Structure formats: C-alpha cells, structure tokens
Amino acid sequence: MKLIEELKANYYKKGTKEIEPIKVIISIVSVIVLVIFYFYITNDVKSKEAERKKYLRYTVGSTVRRYKNPKSSQPTVEFVFFYNLVRYSNREHIDAAYEGLDVIDKRYYVEFSYKNPKNSKLLLMYPVPDSIQGVPDDGWEHMPGFKK
C-alpha cells in the first residue's frame, strides 16, 4: 500500500491531496504512445519477415564488425553481401547463444527478399563451409545442402 500512496503522491498538487489533471493526462498519453510504438515496431518486424519468406533467396554474407548497440542490450554485428552485383549491408543483433563466438571476418548464410534485398537477415546459426566458394549473382532459392 505504501508504494501505491507514493505513486499517487506524484500526481498531487504540491502540499495538497488534490490531483493535478495535467499530470494524469500526460501519463495516460505517454502510456498510449508507448503502446502504439510497441505495436508499430512489432508489426514492422513481422511484415519484414513475411516479405522475406514470400520472396526468399539466400546468399553468403561476410561479417565486418561487431559493436555494442546503444539501442539494445545485445551486441550487434554488421555484415555485407552481394546480390546481382550490388553490395548491401545490414546489422543483426547477436543472440545470447552466439555472444561468445568470434563472428568477425566470417561467412554466414543470409536470407533476404529478392524484391527488397535491404530486407535481410544474417543467419549466425549457419556458417558457410569453406567448400562453398562461388555464389550465384541472384542467390539460391534454398541454402546449399538444405533443399526442401
């Protein structure tokens, strides 16, 4: 109960038990904005994933650098790949399962949308074997060795 009283005290006019409506309105609007932002981000991630699955291609990407992303608690790796002789770059968060790996200057499969190659995802769970040397300019429909 003490916590609730302390929270309510933030909304009182100074020295009184009268609630300031502007503080309540600002709080409600803030919560609504955060909820809208959350659903926007979630929808954006889902729509990009759906587009990648619809127009799916695979290629080989090379990791360039790893850094601490100030927007996330997870480290981030930057990678590059080529599609139809055009160079693309993107970033991928490193999940906890892969944080200990040395991922710099390594090759991994990349899934991407051939309609929008900037919509790409580095597949850290699938390092590219040394036996894969050449990559078709327009990528693969399936990862080599993983045919449906």
N, C-alpha and C positions, 0 to 999 in steps of 0.2 A: 504494500500500500504506500510505503514511503516513496518508492520510485514513481508511482503514478502522481502523487502530490507534487514531487519535484518537476515532473514533466508539465503538469498543469500550471505550475508557477511561472513557467516561461511565457505563458500567454496572458498573464495578469498585467494590468497597468501597474506601474511602479508604486509600491506601498499600499496597494488595494487588492481586493479579491474580485475586481471587475475585469472581465476578459476583454482584450483588445481584438476587435473583429479583423483588423488588417493582418494581424499575426496568424490568425486562423486561416484566413483566405490565402495568404502567401504559402502556408504549409500545405493546404489542400492542392493548390495549383502546382506546387513543387512535386508532390507525390504523383499527380496526374501526368506531368511532363516526364517524370522518370518512368512511369509505366508505359507511356506512349513510346518513349525512346527504346525501352527494352523490347517491346513488340516489333518496332521497326527494325532493330538490329537482328532479332531472331528471324523475322520474315526475310530480310535481305540474305542472310546466311543460307536459309532453306531454299530460296529461289535460285541462288547461285549454284548450289549443289544440284538442284533439279535440272538446271540448264546444262551443267557438266555431264550429268548422266544421260541426258537426251542427245547431246552432240559429242559424245565421248571419244576421245583419242588419247593415246599415250605416247610419250617421248622420253628422252633422257635429259635430266637437268643436272647441273653442277652447282654445288653449294659454294657460295662466295665468301660470306662472312657470318659470324654469329655475334649477337649483341643482346643487351638487356633492353627490352622494350619498356619505356616508362608507362605505357598504357596497359601493361599486363604484368602479372607476376611470373609468367612463363618467359624463358628466353626465346629469342626469335632468330631464325636463320634466313638469310637472303639467298635466293637461287636464281639461276638463269637457264633458259632453254631456247631452242630454235624451232620455229615452225614455218615452213615454206620460205626458208632462208631469212626470216625476220627474227631478231633477237628480242626475247621477252624476259622480264624479271619480275619477281614477286617475293613475298615474305611468307613464312609459315611459322606458327608457334611450335615450339618443341615440347611435346607432351612429357610428363614425368617419366614415363617408361624409357625415353630416349635422351634424357638430360645428360646422362653420364657419357654418352657416345661422343667421340671426336667426329663431328659431321662436316668439318671444313675441308674443302677441296676433295669432296667425294661425289660420286654419281649415284643418283636415285631416280626411280621412275617418277614421272609427273603425269597426272591426269589433267586434261584440260578440255575446254569446249572448242571445237573447231570453228564455231560461229563467232566466238569471242575468246581468243587464246589468252587474253589477260586474266580470264577466269580459270585459274589453275590451282592445283594443289600438289605439293611435294609429298611423296609417299615414303616417309622415312623408314617404314617397315619393310620396304622393298629396295635394298641396294642393288645396283646394276652389276652383274657379274662382268669380269674382265673379258669374257668371251663375246660380249656384245660390243662391237666396235662401230658399226655403221648404224645410222638411224634414218629411216625414210623421211624425206622432206616434209611429208604430210602426216607423219607419225604412224602409229599402229592402231588398229581397231581393238586389239587385245594385247595385253602385256606378253612379250615373248615367254613361252613356257606356261602360260596361264590361259590357254584357249577355253572358251565356254563350251 
